[in-house]
Amino acid sequence: MAKDKMLETTELCVKTALAKGAQEAGARGYRVRDIEVKWRDGKLEKIQEATTRGVGLQLYVDGRYASVSSSDLRPDALETFIADSVVMTRTLAKDPFRTLPDPALYKGQAAVDLKLDDPKYAVVTPDDRLRLVKEMEAAARDVKGAEAILSVTTTFNDSLSETFRVHSNGFSGSRRDTAFWVGAEVNVKDPDGRKPEDYSYAGSRFWAEIPAAAEQGRIAASRALSRLGSKKGDSAVLSMAIDNRAAGRMIGFLMGPLSGASLQQKRSFYEGKTGSTVGSPLLTITDDPLIPKGFGSRLFDGEGIAAKSMPVFDAGVLKSFYIDTYYGKKLKMAPTTGGASNLVIKLGAKSQPGILADMKDGILVTGFLGGNSNGTTGDFSLGVQGFRIRGGKIAEPISEMNISGNHLEFWKKLSAVGNDPYPYSTIRVPTLVFEGVQFAGN
């Protein structure tokens, strides 16, 4: 089988960098095709197709480091570009912590087919894309109460990505992945003049496994219509459930300060807390890069380090940080991986209705409205919207309320975990319940 042209170009970049004076070099070549179709209120609003390709290089020259990139892949142009980049790198300050990873970290790559690439990607036609966006709008406008709908926007997106990574100290790897997404956004008119909106998006690695487009239209419309009549609730300390679709934002705040950069720069509220209890016994999160068809799955990370499952939190105890080669050297810590793959939360036994029935009284948060979270102190303040829970059932919609706290205390209040992980994200989080949350409202 003939070698891929982009792989040849990536290999050539590394060889050229060494020939021009770099002691070490890494290169990443890529090709990406992305197509988007947007349909709004019965009319085609946008069709966009973009194909990009290029190379990025990491140059290690006389104890100095530079990261450069180019989309001009002609051999002569690349040779000139790399030669100039090596010269430029020599003008930078030395950084003894910049090196390629230890080649031992490349070893042990899993021998598993992650099923990231749909071989039938090319069968998708323009008519297919247009049919799906039309189906979503028709379904949205067919739900009960649709007369309150002001606008429906639907989208279909598909992409094919190919990447190649080569290092001068022995690493070579490639990946090819596809993705297909359908989504709808619905805007409605409230009798009081407000215009609530909501959405539904779903995706798959494989064309044949795309969730039903019409269902996304119905879900988006139903969610938007359920916001009609929402009001600010009274301030109170209540139990709080977070819908699986929204809970990823809280997990993101929890995970952010785990980076090597945050730790080294004293911007992490986890500093000095490895092995300490920072959450409830129900908080168990694993970074699992080897899930077939996962949106964050990979055989190696951005440095070529072999991907392995990594415990992050185990029964509330902090187990691991995200440490790449550079910050590993600065912190004198062994590298793990530079960034998250698929985050898997250990599930409970009950569905969301069962969890709400147990909760009896409180608020189900279905979305966050602005706010902030401080990775250094752990303090956060977030606007929320959702529904009041009364007698274990969803009652009236609420909005314009606020929660605040500190992550190191907040996650110890985690009291229930659902069995309904959100499937359309790298963060596979289920419904979560927290006790004794302060809500600010009227």
N, C-alpha and C positions, 0 to 999 in steps of 0.2 A: 504494500500500500504506500502511495506517495506521501511524503511528509507534508503536513499542512503549511501553507505559505506563511501564515502568521507566526507559527512556531519557528520556522526558519528565520524570520525577521527578528524574533525575540532572541534567539540564540546568537544571531549576528550582532545584535546590540551589545551583548555581554562580551563577546570576543573583541569587538571594536574598542570597547571601553578599556579592556585590559591592554590592548595594543597601544592605546593612546596614553597609558601611564597610570591607570587606576590599579590599586592593589587588589581590590575586590569590587564586584559589581553584581547587581540584581536587575532583572528586567521583567516587566509585565506587559504582554501584548493583549489586545482585546478587539473584538468585533461585537457590536450590539445593533440589533434591528428592533425598532419599537414602533408599533402602530396603534393609534388611538382614533376612535370614532365617538363623537359626541352628538347627541340628539336632544333638542330642547323644544318642548311644547309643539310637537308635530312637525318639526323642521330639522333638517340636518344642519348642525352648527359648525362642526369641524371634522375634517379627516386629515390626519397628520401621520406621515411616515418618515422616520428618521433612521438613518444608518450611520453609525460612527465607528471609527477604528483609530487606533493609535498605540503608542508605547509609552510606558513610564519607566524611568531608570533610577536606581539608587547607586550613587557613586561614592566610593571610599578611596580617597586620594591623600596620601601622606598624612594620615590621621585626621583628615577633614571629611565632611560629608555634605552631599547635596542630593536633592530629589528633583528631577527634571522630567519633562514630557514633551512629546511631539506627535502631531498627526500627519506629518509629511514622511511617508515611509519609503521614499525612493532611496536606494542604497547610497548614492552620492550625497544626498541631502542629510541622511542619517549620519554618515561618517563625519561630515563637517559639524553637524550639531553636537555630536558626542565629543569630538575633539575640543570644540569651544567650551563645552560644559565641563570637561576635565580641567581646562585652564582656569575657568571661573571658580571651580571648587578649590583650587590651590590658594585662592585669595581669601578664603573663609577662615574663621578661627578654628583651631583644633578642638576636637571633641573625642576624647579617648573612649567614650562609652558607645560610640557608633561602630557597630560591626554587623556582619551577617550572622544569623543564628549558628549555634554549634551544630555541625552536620548530624550529630547524634539525634537531634530533635526531629530530623526529617524521617527517621526510621520508625517502623511500627505502624505505617499507614494501614488503615483497615481495608481488608479485601472484601468489600461489599458494594453492591450496586445500589446507589442511593435513589435511582429512578428519578433523576432531575430533568431528563431530556425526553421530550415527546417526539418520537421518530416521525409522527404524522403532523408535525407543526405546519408543514407547507400545504396541507389540504384545506386550511381555513381560507375562505374566499371573501371578497368584499361583500357579496350578498349575505354570507353568514353573519358578518359583523353588523350589517345594517338590520338584518332580521332580529337580532338579539336586542338591539337598543330600542327598536319599535315595540317588541314584545314587552319590555320592561315598562315603557310608558303606558301601553294599553292596560296592563295589569294594575298599575298604580291608579289609573283613573277609573277602574272598575270596582274599587273597594267601597264599602258602605261609608257614606259621608263625603264622597269625593267632590261634592259641589263646593266644599270649602277649599279645595286645592287651587292655589294661584299659579304654580309652575312646577313642572317635572323636568328634570335633567337626567339623562341616562348616558352611560358610557360603556364602551367595550375597549379593552386594551390587551394586546398580546405582544410578547417580546421573546427574542432569541438572543442569548448572550454566550459568547465563547471567549474564554480567557486562557492565557498561557503564561506560566511563570518559570523563569530560569535564573539560577544563581551560579556564580563562578565557583562556589565551593561544593558543588555536587547536586543541587536540587533541580529537578525538572518536573513540572506537573501541569495538567490542563483540566479544564472542566467546561461542560456545555450544559446550559440549563434553559428551560422554557417556562413561561408563565402566561396564564390567561385570567383576566379579571372582568367581572361584570359588576356594575354598580348603578344605583339610582339615588337621587336627592330630590326631596319633595318639600315644597314651601306651601304653607297654608295660611289662611286669614282667620284670625281670632276675632270674635265680635267686639273686643275692646280695642281693635286696631293693630295689635301686635301681629307679627308674621313668623310664627314658629316654623322650624324646619328640622328635618331629620334625614337619615340616609340608611342604606344597606349596601355593603360591598362583600363580594365573595370571589374566591379564586381557586385555581388548581394548577398543578404542573402539567396536566394532560388535558387536551381538548375534549376528549370523550368524558371527562369527569367534572366538567364545569358545573357548579350548582345551577339549578333551573333559573334562567334569567327572569322569567315572569314572577317567580317567588321573591326575588330581590325587589322588584317593583312594588309588589303587595306589601312586603315588610316595611319598606321605606315610607309608603303612604300611611300605613297603619300607625307607625311610630310617630310620624308628624301629626296626624290627626289626634293621637292620644295626648298631645301637648296642649290642645285647645282648652282654655280655661285655667291654665296653670297659674298659681299664685305663690307668693312668698309665704312660707309657713312660720309658725311661732318659734322663737329661740328655745332650745331645749337640749338636754343631754339624752341621746337616744341610741339604740342599736342602729347600725348602718350596714346594709348589704350593698355591695358594688356589683353591678351586672358584669358578666364576663367580657363583654365587648368594651367596657369602659375601664376595667380593672388593670389593663395593660399599662395605663398611664401611671398608676401608683407603683406598679412593679418597676417601671422605668426609673422613677425617682429613687427607688430602693437600690437599683443596680448601678446607677450612674457613678457614685463615689467609690465603686470597687475597682476602678481603673488604676493602673500603675501611675499614670500621670497625676491623678488626684491625690494618691497616697504620697508620692514623692514631693509634690508641691504644697503639702499640708492643706489640701482642700477636700478632705474626706472625713466625714463623721465616724468612719470605721477605724481611724488610726489607732493602733494599739489594741484592737479588739478581736484579732484572730483567735478563735477558740472560745470566744465569749458568747453569752446568750444575748442576742439582739432582737429576738422575736419570740412569738408564741411557739409552743411545741408543735403546733400545726403547720409552721412555716418550714417547708422542705422544698428547695428549688435545686434542680440539677440542670447543668448546661450539657445538652445532648446533641452533638453535631451529626449523629449517624442515624437519624430518623428518615426512612425512605419517604421521598416526596415532600420532605419538610422545606419550608421557605427559608430556613437558616442552615440547612444541612450542607456539609462539606467534608472532604477527605483531608484537607489541609487548610490552614488559616492564611491570612495575608502575608505571613512571613515564610510560608512553606512548612511550618511546624505541623506534624501529624496530628490530626484531630482525634480527641479522646473525650469520653464522658467525664465531666468534672462536677463534684458536689460543690454547690455554692453556699447554701444554707441547709443544715440538717437538724430537724426538730428545733429550729430557732437559733442554732449555734452557727456562727460565721466560720466557714471552712476554707474559702479560697478567694483570691483576688485575680483580676485579669492583668497578667504581667507579661509584657513583650520583652524582647531581647534588650532593647535600649534601657527601659526602666528597671528591668531585672538587674542589669549591671549597676545602675545608679543606686538601687535599693539593696544591693547584695542579696537578691532573692532569685530563686530558680524561676525561669520563665514558665508560664502556664499556657496562655494564649492571649493575643492582644485584644480580642473582642468577643462578644457573645455570639452564639450560634442559635440554637433553639432552646428557649428556657421552658422547662417542664416543671410544673407545680404538682406536688403529690396530691392526689385527689381524695375527696371524702366520699361518702356513700350516697348522698342525696342530691336530687335535682334542685333547681332553683325553687320551684313551687314547694317542695318539701322543706327547704331551708327557710323560706319565708313563713311557712306555717309554724315552724319551731320558733322563729323570731317573734312572732305575734304582733309586736308593736315597734315601729321604727320608720326608717326611710330607705327605699331602694334607690341608689344613685345610678342613673343611666348615662350620665355625661358630666364632664367637667367644663367649667366656663372660665377660662383664664386662670390667673393665680400664679404662684411660684413655689419653688422648693429649693432651699439652700443646701447644697451638697456639703458645705463645710460644717454647718451647725446642725443640720437635720431639721430645721424649722421649715414648716410649709403652711401656706394659706391658699385655699382653692375654692372657687365658686362651683356650685353643684346644681344639677337639675335631676329630677326623677319623679318618684311617686311616694306618697305616704302609704305605709303598711299598717292596716288596722285589722285586728283579729286574724292575722296571718295571711291576709289577702291584699292585693294591690287596690288602693283607693284613689284619691284625687291626685292630680299631677301637681308637683311643686317646682319652683324655680327661684333663681336669684337668692339662693341661700349660700352660706359659706361654712367651710370647716377649716380648722387650723390645729396645729399640734407639732410634735417632734417625732420623727421617724423612729428614733430609738425607744420611744414609749408607745407610739401608735401601733407598731407591729406586734407588740406584746399583748395587745387587745384583740388580736385575731382569734375568733371563737368558733368559726365554722368555715369549712371549705367544701364547695360543691363538687359534683361529678361531671360538670359540663364545660370542659376546656374549650376556649375559643379557638376554632380551627383555622382561621384565615390570617394568621400572624406568626411571627417567630416567637411570640410570647404566648404560650399555651396556658392561659390562666382561666380558672373557673370562677363562678360566683364566690365572693369572699364576704364574710360577716365580721364586723368589729363591734365590740361592746363599749358603751360609755363614751360616745363621740359627741363633742360639743358642736351643735348646729347654731349658727347665728342667722336670725331672720327678723321677724317683726319684734 
